[in-house]
Amino acid sequence: MNWLVVLEPDSETGEWAVWCPQLPGCTSAGETEAAALENIREAIALYLEPDSIELAPGAMIREVAVE
């Protein structure tokens, strides 16, 4: 799957900031553009990795619709 990412140079450090607008909070950085892209690939993979949910006894999962 392809994701759009935004790369932005940091004028103070010379490094690159990168984030994925479609995944809130999914950000990374790198010393070079290539490093930043590799780092955001890893960040996206970790972001999309499912979390294990431990439920209390008797807890239920439901879906709700929001209009």
Protein Blocks (a to p, Z undefined) as FASTA:
>chain_A
ZZdddddddfknopacdddfklghiacddfbfklmmmmmmmmmmmmmpccdddddehiac
dddddZZ
